[in-house]
Amino acid sequence: MVFNSLTFLGFLAVMLALDRVLTSWRARKLHLLVASYAFYAAWNPPLVVLIWVSTLVDWFAAKGMARARTPAGKRAWLLASLISNLGLLGFFKYAGFLLEGFTSLLTAMGVHYQPPPLSIVLPVGISFYTFQTLSYTIDVYRGHERPWDSFVDFALFVTFFPQLVAGPIVRAREFHPQFEEPRRGGAAQLGWGSALIAFGLFEKVVLADGLFAPIADQVYSKALRAGFAEAWTGTLAFSGQIFCDFAGYSTCAVGVALCLGFNLPDNFRAPYAAVGFSDFWRRWHVSLSGWLRDYLYIPLGGNRRGPGRTYVNLMFTMLLGGLWHGASWMFVIWGGLHGLYLAVERRLRTSFGEPAWTRAPLASVALALGTYALVCLTWVFFRSRDMASAAHLSRAMLAGAPDSGLLGPVDHALVLGLSAAILASHWRSRHSTLAAVWERTPRWARVLALASFLVLLALGGGDDRAFIYFQF
C-alpha cells in the first residue's frame, strides 16, 4: 500500500473516521497499532514477524538495561539489541552482497566456487525501522532516555505507519511525549496535513514520476551512448526525480501524521540550496544524517582526536551511509564521494577559514551551484546500473562527448526549466520552512496552488511507481 494509490486514500479515510469515533486514548492507540501492522502487511504479511522481533527484543533490552546493576550487564543487554537488529538487517539486506564478494575473492585466488542461489526477500523499510529501534536502546544505554512504561506505546513508536517504511527516522525522545496525552487532529491540523499530502503527492506523481523519471530512465538505460548534454540532462532529471520522490514521501508522511494529531520532523530543508557539503547533509535526509552523526561519527571520536582521525571518521561514516542505502559497490562509491567532499571541505576551512567574500550574495549563489553540480556527479553512481555506465557518464559530464540523439530539444528544455525552478524555490526557502513559506503566501495563491495540484493529480502523472526509498 503506497501513498500514491486510491487504496491508501480509502485506508486513511477509514483510519480518520475510526479515530473520531473512538473516545478512549488507549483504544485509539491500539487502533493505530493494528492499522500500522495492516499497512505493513499489505506488502508481505509474514514479514510483520520481523517487526515483532525487533519490538520485543528492544523492549526487553531496555528493561534489562534499567535493571542491570553493573556496566557489564548494561553492555550485555545493548549487545543483544545490536546483534539482533543488525543481524536481521545484515542477513536480509547484505547476505547476497557478502556472498558475491566472497565468491569473487575466491575466484581471484584461483578457487572456483559456485554458491547456491539465495532467494531472500528484502523487507520493505527494514533499514528505517532498524535504525529507529536501535536509537531507543542506545539512548537508554547512554541514559538519554528511560525505558517506556507502556508496551503499546513502544510498539506504536516502532510501527507508526506514516513513516514506517521510508522515514523520517524518529527518535524515541521525540515521539514519547506525544503518547502521554490524548492527541487528535484539529481543524487546523487536518487542513495543513491535507495540504501537505496533496503537495507531497504532486511532487511524487507529477514531478518525479511524470516528468523527471522518463527522461532519467531514457539516459540511464542507454548510458553508454550518452553524450555531454544528454549525460547532464539525464543526471539533472534523476536529481529532480529522487528529491521529488523522497521529499514527496516525507511530506506525505508528515501530513498524514498531522491529520492524526502527531508531529514528525522535517526530513528535507531546501537541500539543493546548500552552500557546501556539510550544509547539504544538514538539509538532505536530515533524520538519517543526524542518526549517523549521533550514533556513529561522534562515538568514533568525531573531530575530537585530531585532523587525521577526523577525516577517517568522516569517510567511514559516509561509506557506511552509502552501504545503508543498498548492498552495492555503487552506493559505497556514492557515500565515499560524499565523504571525500566533506573531508576536502573541512581541510579548506581549516586552512583558509571563512573568507568574507564567500558571504557575498553572488558568491553564495555560485558556491551553491558548485555544490549542486558536485552532488549531481555523485548521483551518477547512485543511479547507474553498473560501473561501466557510471564511468562513461562521469567522463561525458566532465570531459565531454558527442550526443547521440537519446533526448530531444524538448527533453533538455523541460529538465533545465524544472531544475531551475527547484533550485530557485530552494534558495528562496533555505532559511525558512515549508510551513512558514505557506503562511506568507497570499490566500488566493494557496487556493490556486492546491487546486492545481489536485487537477494535475486527477489527470495523472506517469507510471505507477513505488517510492524509490522503499528499496532501502
N, C-alpha and C positions, 0 to 999 in steps of 0.2 A: 504494500500500500504506500503510494507516494503522494506528496502534497499536490502535485500537478495531475490529479485524477479526480473524476467525479465520485469515485468510491470514497476517497478521503473526505471530500466535502460533505457527503452524506454521513460518514462516520463522525465528523466534527459536529455536525448539526445535532445528531443524537446525543453526543457527549455533552454539549452545552445544554440541551433540553433536560437531560437527567441531572446535570449539575444544579439546575434551577429547582428541580422537583425535590431532591434530597435535602433535608434540613440539618441532619447531624453531620458535623465536621468529619468525624471518623468514617461515617458511611460514605461521604463524598471522596475521602482519600482512598478508601477501599475500591470505590467505583473507578477512580483514576488508575489505581494499580492494576485492576483486572483489565481495563481498557488498554493500558500500556502493553500488557502481555499479549492481548489480542492483536494490537497493532503490529508488534514484532512477529507474532506467529503467522501473520499474513504472508510472510516471505517463506518461512520454513519452520513449521511448528516444533519439530524435535529440537531445534537449536535454542529454543527458550530454556532448555535444561542448562545450557552453559551460563546463562544469566543467573539462574537459580544457584548454580555452583559458586559463582563469584560473589553473589549476595550473601550466601550462608558462610562461606569461608571468611569474608571480610567482617561480617557481623561478629562472628565468634573470635576472630583475631583481635579486633578492637577491644572486646570484652576481656579477652585473655591478657592483653597488654595492661589494661586498667587494674587487673587483679595481681599481676606479676609483682613479686617482692624484690626482684633483683634486675639489674640492667640486662643480664644474660637472658632472663626469662622474657623480658620485653622484646629483645632481639630475636628470640626464637619464634615468637608469635608473628613478628614482622616478616621474618624469613619465610614462614608458612604462607603468608599472604603473597609475597613476591613470587615464590616458586609456583604457587597455584595459578595466579593470574598470568604471569609471564610464560609459564609452561603451556597453558592453553593457547595464549596468543602465539607463542613460538611454533607449536605444533600445527595449528590450523593455518597460520599465515606464512610460515617460513620453512616448513618441513621440506617441501618440494625444492625450494631455492637452495637449501643446505645440501640436500641430496644431489642436486645438479652440480653444485660446486665441488662436492666430494668426488663425484664421478669424473669431473674434468681434471681434478688433481691427480687421480689415479691414472688417467689416460696420459697426462703429461709425464708421469713416472714410468710409462710403458706397461701399465697394468690395465688389461681390458676387463671392465666390469659393467654389466648391464643390469641396473637395478630394476626391481619390479615396479610397474606403473602405480602411481599414487592417485587415488581419486578422492581428494579432500575438498569438501565444500567450504569456501570461506564464509564464515558467518557475517552477515551484514552488521557493520558498525562495531565489530569486536575491538578495534583499536581505540575507539572512543570510550566505550563503557569500561574497558580495562583500565585506561588511564584515570578515569573518573573514580573508580572504586579504589585504585591504588593511592590516589591523593588523600582519600579518607584515612586509610590505615597509616600512611606515612605521617599525616598531620597528628593523628592520635599518638603515634610513637614519639613525635617531637614535642608533644604537649600543647600543640596549637589548637587541638580540637578534642573535646571529650566524647567518649562513646555515647551514641544516641540511646535514648531510653525506649523508643518505640520501634519495633521491628518493621511495622507497616510503613512508618515514615522513611526508614532507611531503604527498604525495598523500593519505595516510590522514587526516592532520590536516584537510585541506580537505574530505574527503568522509565522515568518520566518521558512519555512518548514524543513530545515535540522535538527534543534534542537527543533522543536515544541513539539514532543510527548515524548521525553526522554532526553532532555537536550543536552549539558550543559545549566544550568540556567544562562542566560546572564543578566548583569546589564545594565540599560539604559545608564549610563555614559560610558560604554564600547562600546555600539553599536551606540549611537547618532552621534559621529564624522564620522562614516563610511557612513552615509547617506548624509553628507553635500557636498561631492564632488563625481562626477561620478566614478564608480568603475566597472572594468571588468577584469575577469581573464586573465592574460597574459600567454605566453607560459610556463614560469617557474611555475606559479601558477597552470595551468592546468596539467602540468606534475606531480608536487608534490601532488596535490589534487587527481589525478587519482591513484597515488601510495598509498596514504592513504586509498582510497576507497577499493583498492584491498587487502591491508593489513587488514583493518577492516573486510571485508567480509571473509577473510581467518580465522581470529580469530573466527568469529561467526559461519560460516558454517562448516568449517573443524574441528577446535579445540573444540569449545563449543558444537555444535550440533552433530558432527560426532564422536568424541572420548570421551569427558567427560560426556555428558548428558546420554547416555545409561547406563553407569556404576553407575552414581549417582542415576538414576531412579530405577535401579535394587535394590540398597540397601535401598533407602528411601521408596520404595513401599512395602518393606517387612522388615521394620525397626526392628520389634520385634524379628526377627530371627537373626539379625546381631551379629557377634562376634567381638572381639577386632580388628583384622586385617581388617575385612570387614567394620566395622564402620569407621575406619580411612581412608581406601581406598575410600569408598563412599563419605566421607566428603571432602577429598582432591580432589576428582573428582568434587564435587559441587563447591569447592573453585576455581578450574580452570575454571569450566563452567561459573560461574557468572562473573568472571573477564573478560574472553574472550568474553562473550556475551555483557556485558555492555561497556567495553572498546572498543570492536569492533564497537558497535553502535556509541560511541562518536568519534572514529577515522573516521568512515564514515561521520559523521556529519561535522567534521572539514574539511574533504576532499571535500565534496560537496559544502560547503560554500566557500572554497578556489577557486574552479573552477568558482564560480560566482563572485569572487573578494572580498569576505568578510572574515574576520578573527574571528574565535571563540576561546575561551580559552581552553587550555588542561584541561581535566577532570580527568585524571589519571597520576600520576608521580611515576611509579615503586612502587606501594603500598606494595607489598609483600617483599620489601627490607627495610621496615620501622623498625627503632630501637625505640621501644616504641609506645604507642598508640596515643599520641599527634602527633607524627611523622606520624603514619598511617593515621590520619584524615587530615593531610596536603597533603596527597598523594591520598587518595581514595575519589572518587566522590567530587572533590575539590569544584565544584560550589555549591553543597548542604551544605557541611561543612562550607564554607565561608559564605553562607547565614545564617545558624543557628548561627554562631558566631556573625555576624554583626547586625542581626535583632532580635535575641533572647537572646543569652548568655550575650553580652555586655549590652544591655538595662536592663537586670535583675540585673546588678551590676558587672558581670564578676568576677574578682578576686580582686575587689577594696573594698570589705566590710568585710574582714576578712576571715580566713580559713574555718570556718563553712559554711558561706554563699557561698563561692566559690564551696565547694563540693555539696551543694544543687543546685546551678546553673548548674554545670556540669551534675548532674544526671537528673535534669528536662529537660535540653536541649536535652540530648541523649534519654530520654524517648519519648519526642515529635518527635525527629528524627526517632525513631523506629516506632512510630504511623504514621508518614508521609508515611512510606512505605506501610501501609495497615491496614485495620480495623481488627486486630487480636491481641490477647494477646501474640502470638508467636513473633510478631515484637516488641511489647513493651518489652518483656524479652530480645530480642536481643539488643535493644537500652539500656536497663538497665544494661546489662553486660558490654557494652562499657562505659557507664557512671561510673560503678564501677571500671573498669580498669583505666580510666582516673583519678579518684579520688585517687586510691591507688598509681598510678604513681606519682601524684603531691605530695602526702604525703611523699613518699620515697625521692623525690628530695628535698623537704623542709627539711627533717631530715638529709639527707646524702650528698646533693649537687650532683655534677658530679665527682665521683672519677676518678682519672687518668686512672685506669685500664680499665674502660669502653670504653676508646677511642682506646685501642689496637686493631689491626685488628682482631685477633681471638675472642676477647671478643665481638666486634661489630657484627661479624657473629653469634656468639652464642646468643646474645641478639635479633638479627633479627629473628633467627629461633624460639626462645622462643615466640616472638611477634606473628609470623605467626601461631604457634601451638595454642596459646590462641585465635587468631582471628578465626581459624578453629572451635574451640569449640563454638563460637557464631554462626557460620554458621549453626550449627545443628538446632538451634531454628528458624533461618530464613527459612530453607528448609523443616523442618518436617511438616507433616500434622496435628499432634496433640501433646498434651503434653506427652502422654504415649510413643509415638515414640521418641520424643526428650529426655525424661528421660532415656529410655533404651539405646539409642545411646550414650548419655553422660556417663552413667555408664560403658558401654562397652569400651569406649575410655579411661576412667580414671582408672577403676578398673580391666578391663579385662573380657573377656567372650569367651567361645569356639566358633569357627567359625562353620557355618552350611552349607557351600558349596554354598553360594549365588554367589560367584565370583570364577573364576578360576585363575590359576597362571599367565596367560597372562594378565588378567584384572589388577591384582596387579602390575605387572611389567610395564604395559603401563602407569598407573596413576602415579606411583612413578617416572618413567622416564620423563614424561611430566611435572610433578610438579617440579622436579629438574631443568629442562630446563627453566621453567618460573622463578623460584627463581634465577637462575644464571643470566638470562637476566635482571631481575630487579636489581640485585645487581650491574651488570656492568653499568647500566644506571641510578643509583639512584641519581647521581649528574649531570645528563645531561638531554637532551630531545630526543624524537624520531627523530626529525629533525637533531639534532647535531650528533647523532649516525649514521644516514643515510649518512650524509655528510662525516663522517670519514670512511665509508665503501668503499672499492675499487669498481670502476665502474662495473667490471666483476661480483663481488659478488651481487651487486644490481640488475643487469640484470638477473642473475641466480635466485635470490630470487623472483623477480616479475614473472618470467616465471613459477617458481614452484607454486607460489600462484595461477596463472591463470589456470595451468593444474589441480591442485587439486580441484579448484572450478568447473572446467568443468566436472571433474569426479564425482562431487557431494560429499557432506559431510554426513549428517544424515537426520533426519526428517526435514520437512519444518516447523520450529518452529518460532513463533513470538519472538521478543526480550523480555527478562524477565522483564525489567523495563517498558514495555508498560502498565503493570497492575498497576503501581504506579502513 
